[in-house]
Amino acid sequence: MSVPPDSVAIMSENGVAVRRAQARDLDGVVACSAALFAEDAGARDPALNVNWPREYGAAKFAEAIGDPGRLVLVADDGGQVIGHLTGSVSGPTPMRPVVVATLGSVYVRPAYRGQKIGARLVAEFRAWARENGAQYAGVTAYAGNEGASRFFERNGFGMHAVVRETALI
């Protein structure tokens, strides 16, 4: 069963609750997103604006919280946001006539890793996606991020496509 829309938390034995984000969580979601950008994209993608979360995140995450086609979850430890997940559903389209869920980002602060919090966030995303009619779910990760690749494989995401890029300047 997925996290209900009224943000009732699902608590674990370690005291961390996974719940839908609310407006009061925006600073924590932005902080987690900024940490993800710095740790992951900042080290792997020179074309990405690593300041995006601090510059635009609050508005974009606030918009997502109010959109039924998007999901923002938080992992909450006593009122502190220690992780987040964003997702969306789209389709069907004439080219791809199915509903697809996209996991946009997932992050858990390093001190909390290894406690299955990321797996709980992904499980709630998958349940939400199914409830919203998705037949497939996808996520992208940087090729050089072996930890993320292993995490997504453990959580049921297999390799589907490879994207290659080249600098033009």
C-alpha positions as CSV (number, residue, x, y, z in Angstrom):
1,M,0.0,0.0,0.0
2,S,1.4,3.4,-0.9
3,V,1.7,6.4,1.3
4,P,-1.7,8.0,1.5
5,P,-2.2,11.6,0.1
6,D,-2.9,13.0,3.5
7,S,0.7,12.4,4.5
8,V,0.1,9.7,7.1
9,A,3.6,8.4,7.8
10,I,4.7,4.8,7.5
11,M,7.2,4.4,10.3
12,S,10.0,1.8,10.3
13,E,11.8,0.1,13.2
14,N,14.6,2.8,12.9
15,G,12.1,5.6,13.6
16,V,12.3,7.1,10.1
17,A,8.9,7.8,8.5
18,V,8.3,7.8,4.7
19,R,5.5,10.1,3.8
20,R,4.3,12.5,1.1
21,A,6.1,15.9,1.2
22,Q,4.2,18.9,2.4
23,A,5.0,22.6,2.0
24,R,6.8,22.6,5.4
25,D,9.3,20.1,4.0
26,L,10.4,22.2,1.0
27,D,13.7,23.4,2.7
28,G,14.6,19.8,3.5
29,V,13.8,18.6,0.0
30,V,15.8,21.4,-1.5
31,A,18.7,20.6,0.8
32,C,18.6,16.9,-0.1
33,S,18.4,17.7,-3.8
34,A,21.3,20.1,-3.6
35,A,23.3,17.4,-1.8
36,L,22.4,14.9,-4.6
37,F,23.4,17.4,-7.3
38,A,26.8,18.0,-5.6
39,E,27.5,14.4,-4.9
40,D,26.3,12.9,-8.2
41,A,25.8,15.3,-11.1
42,G,28.5,17.7,-9.9
43,A,31.1,15.0,-10.2
44,R,29.7,13.5,-13.5
45,D,28.0,16.0,-15.7
46,P,29.8,19.3,-16.6
47,A,26.7,20.5,-18.5
48,L,24.4,20.4,-15.4
49,N,23.7,23.5,-13.3
50,V,24.6,22.2,-9.9
51,N,23.0,25.3,-8.3
52,W,19.6,24.3,-9.8
53,P,18.1,23.0,-6.5
54,R,19.0,26.2,-4.6
55,E,17.9,28.5,-7.5
56,Y,14.8,26.8,-8.7
57,G,14.1,23.8,-6.5
58,A,11.7,25.3,-4.0
59,A,9.3,26.5,-6.7
60,K,9.5,23.3,-8.7
61,F,9.1,21.0,-5.7
62,A,6.1,23.1,-4.4
63,E,4.5,22.8,-7.9
64,A,5.1,19.0,-7.8
65,I,3.6,18.6,-4.3
66,G,0.3,20.0,-5.7
67,D,0.3,18.0,-8.9
68,P,-1.6,14.6,-8.9
69,G,0.6,13.3,-11.7
70,R,3.8,13.9,-9.7
71,L,5.0,12.5,-6.4
72,V,7.3,13.9,-3.8
73,L,8.2,11.7,-0.8
74,V,10.3,12.5,2.2
75,A,12.1,10.3,4.7
76,D,11.6,12.0,8.0
77,D,13.6,11.4,11.1
78,G,11.9,13.3,13.9
79,G,11.0,16.3,11.8
80,Q,14.2,16.4,9.8
81,V,14.1,15.5,6.1
82,I,16.9,13.0,5.6
83,G,15.9,11.8,2.2
84,H,13.5,12.4,-0.7
85,L,12.2,10.9,-3.9
86,T,10.5,12.5,-6.8
87,G,8.5,10.8,-9.5
88,S,5.9,11.4,-12.2
89,V,3.5,9.5,-14.5
90,S,3.0,10.3,-18.2
91,G,1.2,8.9,-21.2
92,P,-0.1,7.1,-23.0
93,T,1.0,8.6,-26.3
94,P,0.5,7.4,-29.8
95,M,4.2,6.4,-29.9
96,R,4.2,4.7,-26.5
97,P,0.6,3.7,-25.8
98,V,1.1,2.9,-22.1
99,V,1.4,4.9,-18.9
100,V,5.0,5.2,-17.7
101,A,6.2,6.2,-14.3
102,T,9.6,8.0,-14.1
103,L,11.6,8.1,-10.9
104,G,13.2,11.6,-11.2
105,S,15.5,11.6,-8.1
106,V,16.1,9.7,-4.9
107,Y,18.5,10.7,-2.2
108,V,19.3,9.5,1.4
109,R,21.8,11.4,3.5
110,P,25.0,9.4,3.9
111,A,24.6,8.8,7.7
112,Y,21.3,7.0,7.0
113,R,22.4,4.8,4.1
114,G,22.4,1.0,4.6
115,Q,19.1,1.1,6.5
116,K,16.8,0.3,3.6
117,I,15.3,3.9,3.6
118,G,16.0,4.3,-0.2
119,A,14.4,0.9,-0.8
120,R,11.3,2.0,1.2
121,L,11.1,5.2,-0.9
122,V,11.3,3.2,-4.1
123,A,8.7,0.7,-2.9
124,E,6.3,3.6,-2.2
125,F,7.0,5.1,-5.6
126,R,6.3,1.8,-7.3
127,A,3.0,1.4,-5.4
128,W,2.0,4.9,-6.3
129,A,2.9,4.4,-9.9
130,R,0.7,1.2,-10.1
131,E,-2.1,3.0,-8.4
132,N,-1.8,5.7,-11.1
133,G,-2.1,3.2,-13.9
134,A,1.6,2.9,-14.8
135,Q,2.6,-0.3,-16.6
136,Y,6.3,0.5,-16.6
137,A,8.7,2.5,-14.5
138,G,12.0,3.9,-15.4
139,V,14.9,5.8,-13.9
140,T,18.2,7.2,-15.3
141,A,21.5,7.1,-13.5
142,Y,25.0,8.2,-14.5
143,A,27.0,5.4,-16.0
144,G,29.9,6.2,-13.6
145,N,27.7,5.9,-10.5
146,E,28.1,2.2,-9.8
147,G,26.5,2.6,-6.4
148,A,23.3,4.0,-7.9
149,S,23.3,1.3,-10.6
150,R,23.6,-1.5,-7.9
151,F,20.8,0.2,-5.9
152,F,18.4,0.4,-8.8
153,E,19.2,-3.2,-9.8
154,R,18.4,-4.4,-6.2
155,N,15.2,-2.5,-6.5
156,G,14.0,-4.2,-9.7
157,F,15.2,-1.8,-12.4
158,G,17.1,-3.5,-15.2
159,M,19.2,-2.0,-18.0
160,H,17.0,-0.8,-20.9
161,A,18.7,1.8,-22.9
162,V,22.1,3.6,-23.1
163,V,22.4,7.3,-23.8
164,R,25.7,8.6,-25.2
165,E,26.7,12.2,-25.3
166,T,29.6,14.2,-26.7
167,A,30.7,17.8,-26.1
168,L,30.4,20.0,-29.2
169,I,32.6,22.9,-28.1
